[in-house]
Amino acid sequence: MTGARLLRGAAGAAGFFVVGELVIRYGIGDDMDFPPPSTILLETGRLLADPDFLAGVAATLANWALGLLIAICVAVPLGVLLGSLPPVERAIRPVLEFLRPIPSVAIIPLAILLIPVDEMMKVSVIVYASLWPILINTLYGMHDVDPLAKESLRSFGFGPLAVLSRVSVPSAAPFMATGVRIAAGIALVLAVSAELVAGGVAGIGVYVIQAGSGNRMDLMMAATVWAGLFGVAANVVLLAGERRLFHWHRMRTGAQS
């Protein structure tokens, strides 16, 4: 099944590549307006030998990883706390529901004004954007804990902290992992977006700006392709880890369905 799925995906990508190549070369204008996919893929490979681009990748991924790590350290304990104290969650929930729909990209100009340090501003925006999927999924996970399991542990004399550490947190862990996986993609989008808006010394977004100022559409698109590939790679790695660590959860949900 997996092999057939990969073949279908490869066939779809190849078909899209061929159609795009034909349309751009013979349909909508010359190569200077928009480079064909073959040129973009060629430049995508060449960027691996470009030291400026590699420095930008390192800067972007460093901000991405730091912002995501901070978001995890904040959102998971906060979600566990709120999920364990329903009255507190009900009191804070309106504030969360007000802040959560605000587009994270929209706060970048405000962050530029409030946080003068370039890297700190970018990391702060990433933290804000990554916080919500992890927090909401942690809350859902805490609500999904089997109440019978908690009552069984209490009947054996275990206190609230023991019930939390032995039942609630392990049961909610798959939801937390899903939140982290979703947040990883969002964090990468915000990392590049912040660089596009605020600029800076290095970063994938900075490289795109510089390529655009030199009228190098092929380099702009190639750098964008790498940004997408990093997002796909992060999702694949986190999804594989999620399935490996929490296969029991998939079996349980499959049995329930």
C-alpha positions as CSV (number, residue, x, y, z in Angstrom):
1,M,0.0,0.0,0.0
2,T,2.8,2.4,0.9
3,G,4.7,1.6,-2.3
4,A,1.7,2.2,-4.4
5,R,1.0,5.5,-2.6
6,L,4.6,6.6,-3.3
7,L,4.3,5.7,-6.9
8,R,1.1,7.7,-7.3
9,G,2.7,10.7,-5.6
10,A,5.8,10.5,-7.8
11,A,3.5,10.2,-10.9
12,G,1.5,13.2,-9.8
13,A,4.7,15.3,-9.2
14,A,6.2,14.2,-12.6
15,G,2.9,15.1,-14.4
16,F,2.8,18.5,-12.7
17,F,6.5,19.1,-13.6
18,V,5.9,18.2,-17.3
19,V,2.8,20.4,-17.6
20,G,4.5,23.3,-15.9
21,E,7.5,23.0,-18.2
22,L,5.4,23.0,-21.3
23,V,3.1,25.8,-20.2
24,I,5.9,28.2,-19.2
25,R,8.1,27.5,-22.2
26,Y,5.4,27.6,-24.8
27,G,2.4,29.2,-23.2
28,I,2.8,32.3,-21.1
29,G,6.1,34.0,-21.9
30,D,9.8,33.8,-21.9
31,D,12.1,32.5,-19.2
32,M,12.8,35.9,-17.7
33,D,9.2,36.4,-16.5
34,F,8.9,33.0,-14.7
35,P,11.6,30.3,-15.0
36,P,10.4,26.8,-16.0
37,P,10.5,24.0,-13.5
38,S,13.7,22.5,-15.0
39,T,15.6,25.7,-14.4
40,I,14.2,26.0,-10.8
41,L,15.2,22.4,-10.0
42,L,18.7,23.0,-11.4
43,E,19.1,26.1,-9.2
44,T,17.7,24.2,-6.3
45,G,20.5,21.7,-6.6
46,R,23.1,24.4,-7.1
47,L,22.1,26.2,-3.9
48,L,23.6,23.3,-1.9
49,A,27.0,24.7,-2.9
50,D,26.1,28.3,-2.2
51,P,27.7,29.4,1.1
52,D,25.4,32.4,1.5
53,F,22.3,30.2,1.1
54,L,23.6,27.6,3.5
55,A,24.3,30.3,6.1
56,G,20.7,31.5,5.6
57,V,19.4,28.0,6.1
58,A,21.4,27.6,9.3
59,A,20.0,30.9,10.6
60,T,16.4,30.1,9.8
61,L,16.5,26.6,11.2
62,A,18.2,27.8,14.4
63,N,15.4,30.4,15.0
64,W,12.8,27.7,14.1
65,A,14.2,25.1,16.5
66,L,14.6,27.6,19.3
67,G,11.1,29.1,18.9
68,L,9.5,25.7,18.7
69,L,11.4,24.5,21.8
70,I,10.3,27.5,23.8
71,A,6.7,27.0,22.7
72,I,6.8,23.4,23.8
73,C,8.2,24.3,27.2
74,V,5.5,26.9,27.7
75,A,2.4,25.3,26.0
76,V,2.7,21.7,27.4
77,P,2.9,22.7,31.1
78,L,0.2,25.3,30.6
79,G,-2.1,22.9,28.8
80,V,-1.6,20.3,31.5
81,L,-2.3,22.8,34.2
82,L,-5.4,24.2,32.6
83,G,-6.6,20.7,31.7
84,S,-6.2,19.6,35.3
85,L,-8.0,22.7,36.7
86,P,-11.4,23.1,34.9
87,P,-12.4,26.2,36.8
88,V,-9.2,28.0,35.8
89,E,-9.5,26.8,32.2
90,R,-13.1,28.2,32.0
91,A,-11.9,31.5,33.3
92,I,-9.0,31.8,30.9
93,R,-10.7,30.2,27.9
94,P,-12.3,33.4,26.5
95,V,-8.9,35.1,26.4
96,L,-7.4,32.1,24.6
97,E,-10.2,32.0,22.1
98,F,-9.8,35.8,21.5
99,L,-6.0,35.6,20.8
100,R,-5.9,32.3,18.9
101,P,-7.6,33.4,15.7
102,I,-5.3,36.4,15.3
103,P,-3.1,35.7,12.2
104,S,0.5,35.2,13.5
105,V,1.9,37.0,10.4
106,A,-0.1,40.1,11.4
107,I,1.8,40.5,14.6
108,I,5.2,40.7,12.9
109,P,5.0,44.6,12.4
110,L,4.0,45.0,16.0
111,A,6.9,42.7,17.1
112,I,9.3,44.7,15.1
113,L,8.3,47.9,17.0
114,L,8.3,46.2,20.4
115,I,11.4,44.0,20.2
116,P,14.4,45.9,18.7
117,V,16.7,42.8,18.7
118,D,16.3,41.2,15.3
119,E,16.8,37.5,16.2
120,M,14.8,37.9,19.5
121,M,11.9,39.4,17.5
122,K,11.8,36.5,15.0
123,V,12.0,33.9,17.8
124,S,9.2,35.6,19.7
125,V,6.9,35.5,16.6
126,I,7.7,31.8,16.1
127,V,6.9,31.1,19.8
128,Y,3.6,32.9,19.5
129,A,2.5,31.1,16.4
130,S,3.7,27.7,17.6
131,L,2.1,28.1,21.1
132,W,-1.5,27.6,20.0
133,P,-1.6,24.2,18.3
134,I,0.5,22.7,21.1
135,L,-1.7,24.2,23.8
136,I,-5.0,23.4,22.2
137,N,-4.0,19.8,21.5
138,T,-2.7,19.4,25.0
139,L,-6.0,20.6,26.4
140,Y,-7.9,18.2,24.1
141,G,-5.6,15.4,25.3
142,M,-6.2,16.2,28.9
143,H,-10.0,16.2,28.3
144,D,-9.7,12.8,26.5
145,V,-8.2,11.0,29.5
146,D,-10.3,8.0,30.6
147,P,-12.0,9.1,33.9
148,L,-12.3,5.4,34.9
149,A,-8.5,5.0,34.8
150,K,-8.1,8.1,37.0
151,E,-10.7,6.9,39.5
152,S,-9.1,3.4,39.6
153,L,-5.7,5.0,40.6
154,R,-7.3,7.2,43.2
155,S,-9.1,4.1,44.7
156,F,-5.6,2.6,45.4
157,G,-4.6,5.7,47.3
158,F,-2.7,7.6,44.7
159,G,-2.7,11.4,45.0
160,P,-3.4,14.0,42.3
161,L,0.2,14.3,41.2
162,A,0.6,10.6,40.9
163,V,-2.7,10.4,38.9
164,L,-1.4,13.2,36.7
165,S,2.0,11.7,36.0
166,R,0.9,8.1,35.7
167,V,-2.4,8.5,33.8
168,S,-3.3,12.0,32.5
169,V,0.0,13.1,31.0
170,P,0.9,9.7,29.3
171,S,-2.7,9.5,27.9
172,A,-2.5,13.0,26.6
173,A,1.0,12.6,25.1
174,P,-0.1,11.6,21.6
175,F,-2.2,14.7,21.4
176,M,0.8,16.8,22.5
177,A,2.9,15.1,19.8
178,T,0.4,16.0,17.2
179,G,0.3,19.6,18.3
180,V,4.1,19.7,18.1
181,R,4.0,18.3,14.6
182,I,1.4,20.9,13.5
183,A,3.3,23.7,15.2
184,A,6.6,22.7,13.5
185,G,5.2,23.6,10.1
186,I,3.6,26.8,11.3
187,A,6.9,27.7,13.0
188,L,8.8,27.3,9.7
189,V,6.3,29.5,7.9
190,L,6.7,32.2,10.5
191,A,10.5,31.9,10.5
192,V,10.7,32.7,6.8
193,S,7.8,35.2,6.9
194,A,9.5,37.2,9.6
195,E,12.7,37.3,7.5
196,L,10.8,38.5,4.5
197,V,9.1,41.3,6.4
198,A,11.9,42.3,8.8
199,G,15.0,41.4,6.7
200,G,18.2,40.8,8.6
201,V,21.7,39.5,8.1
202,A,20.9,35.9,7.1
203,G,18.0,33.5,6.5
204,I,16.1,31.9,3.8
205,G,13.7,34.8,3.6
206,V,16.6,37.2,3.5
207,Y,18.1,35.2,0.6
208,V,14.8,35.4,-1.2
209,I,14.8,39.2,-0.8
210,Q,18.3,39.5,-2.1
211,A,17.6,37.3,-5.1
212,G,14.5,39.4,-5.9
213,S,16.5,42.6,-5.7
214,G,18.8,41.1,-8.3
215,N,15.9,40.0,-10.5
216,R,16.8,36.4,-10.0
217,M,13.4,34.7,-10.1
218,D,15.1,31.3,-10.5
219,L,17.0,31.7,-7.2
220,M,13.9,33.0,-5.4
221,M,11.9,30.0,-6.5
222,A,14.7,27.6,-5.7
223,A,15.1,29.0,-2.2
224,T,11.3,28.7,-1.8
225,V,11.4,25.0,-2.9
226,W,14.0,24.4,-0.1
227,A,11.8,26.0,2.4
228,G,9.0,23.7,1.4
229,L,11.2,20.7,1.5
230,F,12.4,21.5,5.0
231,G,8.7,21.7,6.1
232,V,8.0,18.3,4.5
233,A,11.0,16.7,6.1
234,A,10.1,18.0,9.5
235,N,6.6,16.7,9.2
236,V,7.8,13.3,8.0
237,V,10.3,12.9,10.8
238,L,7.9,14.0,13.5
239,L,5.1,11.8,12.1
240,A,7.4,8.8,12.0
241,G,8.4,9.4,15.6
242,E,4.8,9.9,16.6
243,R,3.8,6.6,15.1
244,R,6.7,4.8,16.7
245,L,6.2,6.2,20.2
246,F,2.5,6.1,20.3
247,H,1.5,3.1,18.1
248,W,-0.7,2.0,21.0
249,H,-2.8,5.1,20.7
250,R,-3.3,4.4,17.0
251,M,-4.4,0.9,17.8
252,R,-6.8,2.1,20.5
253,T,-8.4,4.8,18.3
254,G,-8.6,2.3,15.4
255,A,-10.4,-0.2,17.7
256,Q,-12.8,2.4,18.9
257,S,-13.7,3.5,15.3
